[in-house]
Amino acid sequence: MSVDLEVYRSAMGSALRSQGYACVFITTIADGSPCRINYATDLIGAVKRLRRTSPAQLLVDDVLWLPDRGMAMMIADNLREDLGQHHTAGGWLNLPAAVVAEAARSAALRRHPGVVTFTHAELTARWTHEAEKPRGRKRFRPSKSARIAARGVAPA
């Protein structure tokens, strides 16, 4: 399943960047294998740079958002070490992207057990749910003439 990067051009992407979030993302070729582990604070920019240098069309298969760039960097580096026996030329892993994405989530829980992380699907679902909520407190206040009438005083 490929991630739609257009959702990160919206207010959600701006909010992630302004709050300092970073992500570990899995790129793959059209069939899901081989794949590659990357990290970035600007997902769209990072994917654009990778696509510029790749002879094949790259897809983003999964994204894991973390509250800090250092955490994302550590998880990506540790994951590359853990999966070292599956490395091929150019930093690619000879594994399905779904397996690597699950390993990334496990590594995040193992390295940072109390930290809240979001996958792409969880983040977009939460953002959509939050965007549908009404903002601000809606108070009904009667007009001045209605308040005066309720007190029984004739308007002047």
LUMRO-767841 format. One record per atom (N, C-alpha, C): x, y, z; residue in one letter. Coordinates in steps of 0.1 Angstrom, whole numbers, padded with zeros to 4 digits, always signed. Example, Ala and Ser with C-alpha at 12.3 -4.5 7.8 and 13.67 -1.06 7.14 Angstrom:
// LUMRO-767841
+0132-0057+0078a +0123-0045+0078a +0132-0033+0078a +0128-0022+0071s +0137-0011+0071s +0129+0000+0079s 
This chain:
// LUMRO-767841
+0008-0012+0000m +0000+0000+0000m +0009+0012+0000m +0007+0021-0009s +0015+0033-0011s +0009+0044-0003s +0017+0053+0003v +0013+0064+0011v +0011+0076+0001v -0001+0083+0003d -0003+0095-0005d +0004+0107+0002d +0014+0112-0005l +0022+0123+0001l +0014+0136+0001l +0004+0138-0007e -0003+0150-0008e -0009+0155+0005e -0012+0145+0014v -0018+0149+0027v -0008+0157+0035v +0005+0156+0032y +0015+0163+0040y +0017+0178+0034y +0010+0181+0024r +0011+0195+0018r +0000+0204+0025r -0008+0198+0033s -0019+0205+0040s -0014+0210+0054s -0024+0215+0061a -0021+0220+0075a -0015+0209+0084a -0018+0196+0081m -0012+0185+0089m +0003+0185+0087m +0008+0186+0075g +0022+0187+0073g +0029+0199+0079g +0022+0210+0078s +0027+0222+0085s +0028+0221+0100s +0018+0214+0106a +0018+0212+0120a +0029+0203+0124a +0031+0192+0117l +0042+0183+0120l +0056+0190+0119l +0058+0198+0109r +0071+0205+0108r +0073+0215+0119r +0062+0223+0122s +0063+0233+0132s +0066+0228+0146s +0061+0216+0149q +0062+0209+0162q +0075+0201+0163q +0083+0200+0152g +0095+0193+0153g +0095+0178+0151g +0083+0173+0146y +0082+0159+0144y +0091+0154+0132y +0095+0142+0133a +0103+0135+0123a +0098+0122+0120a +0101+0116+0109c +0096+0103+0105c +0107+0093+0101c +0104+0081+0102v +0111+0070+0096v +0102+0065+0085v +0107+0064+0073f +0098+0060+0062f +0105+0049+0054f +0096+0041+0048i +0101+0029+0041i +0097+0032+0026i +0108+0033+0017t +0105+0034+0003t +0107+0021-0004t +0100+0019-0015t +0101+0007-0022t +0099+0009-0037t +0101-0001-0044i +0098-0001-0059i +0084-0006-0060i +0078-0005-0071a +0064-0008-0073a +0059-0021-0067a +0067-0032-0066d +0062-0045-0061d +0064-0047-0046d +0070-0038-0039g +0071-0039-0025g +0084-0045-0020g +0093-0049-0029s +0106-0055-0025s +0115-0052-0036s +0127-0048-0034p +0134-0044-0022p +0129-0031-0016p +0133-0028-0004c +0129-0016+0002c +0141-0009+0009c +0139+0003+0013r +0149+0011+0019r +0144+0019+0031r +0152+0020+0042i +0148+0028+0054i +0154+0042+0053i +0146+0052+0056n +0151+0066+0056n +0144+0073+0068n +0149+0085+0071y +0143+0093+0081y +0143+0107+0076y +0134+0116+0081a +0133+0130+0076a +0125+0138+0085a +0127+0151+0085t +0117+0160+0091t +0108+0166+0081t +0112+0166+0068d +0104+0171+0057d +0102+0159+0048d +0091+0152+0049l +0089+0139+0042l +0089+0142+0027l +0081+0152+0023i +0080+0155+0008i +0093+0158+0002i +0101+0167+0008g +0114+0170+0003g +0123+0159+0002g +0123+0150+0012a +0132+0138+0012a +0128+0129+0001a +0116+0126-0001v +0111+0117-0011v +0114+0123-0025v +0113+0136-0026k +0116+0143-0039k +0131+0141-0042k +0140+0143-0032r +0154+0141-0035r +0157+0126-0038r +0151+0117-0032l +0153+0103-0035l +0149+0099-0049l +0137+0104-0053r +0132+0101-0066r +0140+0107-0077r +0146+0119-0074r +0155+0125-0084r +0167+0116-0087r +0172+0109-0078t +0184+0101-0079t +0181+0086-0083t +0169+0082-0083s +0165+0068-0085s +0161+0066-0100s +0167+0055-0106p +0163+0052-0120p +0149+0046-0120p +0144+0040-0109a +0131+0033-0109a +0122+0042-0101a +0109+0040-0103q +0099+0048-0096q +0098+0044-0082q +0100+0053-0072l +0099+0050-0058l +0086+0053-0052l +0081+0044-0043l +0069+0046-0036l +0072+0046-0021l +0065+0054-0014v +0066+0054+0001v +0056+0044+0006v +0060+0033+0012d +0052+0022+0016d +0046+0025+0030d +0054+0030+0039d +0049+0032+0053d +0057+0044+0059d +0050+0051+0068v +0057+0062+0076v +0054+0060+0090v +0064+0062+0099l +0062+0062+0113l +0067+0075+0118l +0058+0083+0125w +0061+0097+0130w +0065+0096+0144w +0076+0103+0148l +0081+0104+0161l +0082+0119+0165l +0082+0122+0178p +0082+0136+0182p +0096+0143+0181p +0106+0136+0176d +0119+0142+0176d +0128+0136+0165d +0136+0145+0158r +0145+0141+0147r +0155+0131+0152r +0161+0133+0164g +0171+0124+0170g +0165+0109+0172g +0153+0109+0176m +0146+0095+0178m +0145+0088+0164m +0140+0096+0154a +0139+0090+0141a +0152+0085+0135a +0162+0093+0137m +0175+0090+0132m +0181+0077+0139m +0179+0076+0152m +0184+0065+0160m +0176+0052+0156m +0163+0053+0154i +0156+0041+0150i +0159+0036+0136i +0161+0046+0127a +0165+0042+0113a +0179+0035+0113a +0188+0041+0120d +0202+0036+0121d +0202+0022+0127d +0195+0021+0139n +0194+0008+0145n +0187-0003+0137n +0177+0001+0130l +0170-0008+0121l +0179-0013+0110l +0187-0004+0104r +0197-0008+0094r +0207-0018+0099r +0211-0016+0112e +0221-0025+0118e +0214-0039+0120e +0202-0039+0126d +0195-0051+0129d +0192-0060+0117d +0189-0053+0106l +0186-0060+0093l +0198-0061+0084l +0210-0059+0089g +0222-0059+0081g +0224-0071+0072g +0220-0083+0076q +0222-0095+0068q +0214-0095+0055q +0204-0086+0055h +0195-0085+0043h +0199-0074+0033h +0210-0067+0036h +0214-0056+0028h +0219-0060+0014h +0215-0052+0004t +0220-0054-0010t +0227-0041-0014t +0231-0040-0026a +0238-0028-0031a +0229-0015-0030a +0236-0004-0026g +0229+0009-0026g +0221+0011-0013g +0223+0003-0003g +0215+0004+0010g +0201-0001+0010g +0198-0009-0001w +0185-0015-0001w +0184-0028+0007w +0173-0031+0012l +0171-0044+0020l +0163-0054+0011l +0167-0066+0011n +0160-0076+0003n +0149-0082+0012n +0140-0074+0016l +0129-0078+0024l +0116-0071+0019l +0104-0077+0022p +0092-0069+0018p +0090-0057+0027p +0085-0047+0022a +0083-0034+0029a +0074-0036+0042a +0065-0045+0041a +0056-0047+0053a +0064-0052+0065a +0073-0061+0062v +0081-0067+0073v +0090-0056+0079v +0096-0047+0071v +0105-0037+0076v +0097-0026+0083v +0084-0023+0079a +0076-0014+0086a +0072-0019+0100a +0069-0032+0101e +0066-0038+0114e +0079-0038+0123e +0090-0040+0117a +0103-0039+0125a +0105-0025+0130a +0102-0015+0122a +0104-0001+0126a +0095+0002+0138a +0082-0003+0137r +0073+0000+0149r +0078-0007+0161r +0083-0020+0160s +0089-0027+0171s +0101-0020+0177s +0110-0015+0168a +0122-0008+0172a +0118+0005+0180a +0108+0012+0175a +0104+0024+0182a +0099+0021+0196a +0091+0010+0198l +0086+0006+0211l +0097+0002+0220l +0107-0005+0214r +0118-0011+0222r +0128+0001+0226r +0131+0010+0217r +0140+0021+0220r +0134+0032+0229r +0121+0035+0226h +0115+0046+0233h +0101+0041+0238h +0101+0033+0249p +0088+0027+0253p +0077+0036+0257p +0080+0048+0262g +0069+0057+0266g +0065+0067+0256g +0071+0067+0244v +0069+0078+0234v +0057+0074+0225v +0048+0084+0223v +0037+0082+0214v +0042+0083+0200v +0039+0073+0192t +0043+0073+0177t +0030+0072+0169t +0030+0076+0157f +0019+0075+0148f +0023+0069+0134f +0016+0059+0129t +0019+0055+0116t +0011+0065+0107t +0013+0064+0094h +0007+0073+0084h -0009+0071+0086h -0013+0059+0086a -0028+0056+0087a -0034+0062+0100a -0027+0060+0111e -0032+0065+0124e -0032+0080+0124e -0022+0086+0119l -0021+0101+0119l -0032+0107+0110l -0034+0102+0098t -0044+0108+0089t -0058+0105+0095t -0060+0094+0101a -0074+0091+0107a -0076+0101+0119a -0066+0103+0127r -0067+0112+0138r -0069+0126+0134r -0061+0130+0124w -0062+0144+0119w -0076+0146+0113w -0081+0137+0105t -0095+0138+0099t -0105+0139+0110t -0104+0131+0121h -0113+0131+0132h -0113+0145+0139h -0101+0150+0142e -0099+0163+0148e -0104+0174+0140e -0102+0173+0127a -0107+0184+0118a -0122+0185+0117a -0128+0174+0120e -0143+0174+0119e -0149+0180+0132e -0142+0180+0143k -0147+0186+0156k -0150+0201+0155k -0160+0205+0161p -0162+0220+0161p -0152+0227+0169p -0147+0238+0165r -0137+0246+0172r -0143+0257+0180r -0137+0260+0191g -0142+0271+0200g -0154+0267+0207g -0158+0275+0216r -0170+0273+0224r -0181+0282+0219r -0191+0275+0215k -0203+0282+0209k -0212+0286+0221k -0214+0298+0224r -0223+0303+0234r -0235+0310+0228r -0246+0307+0233f -0258+0314+0228f -0260+0325+0238f -0260+0337+0233r -0264+0349+0241r -0275+0356+0235r -0286+0358+0243p -0298+0365+0237p -0294+0379+0234p -0302+0385+0224s -0299+0399+0220s -0303+0408+0232s -0298+0420+0231k -0301+0430+0242k -0316+0432+0244k -0323+0433+0233s -0338+0435+0235s -0345+0423+0241s -0340+0411+0239a -0346+0399+0245a -0342+0399+0260a -0330+0403+0263r -0326+0403+0278r -0335+0414+0285r -0337+0425+0279i -0345+0435+0286i -0359+0431+0287i -0365+0424+0277a -0379+0419+0277a -0380+0408+0288a -0370+0400+0290a -0370+0390+0300a -0370+0395+0314a -0364+0407+0316r -0364+0413+0329r -0377+0421+0332r -0385+0423+0321g -0398+0429+0323g -0397+0444+0322g -0386+0450+0317v -0384+0464+0316v -0387+0468+0302v -0394+0478+0300a -0397+0483+0286a -0385+0490+0281a -0382+0488+0268p -0370+0495+0262p -0373+0510+0261p -0362+0517+0262a -0364+0532+0261a -0364+0537+0247a 
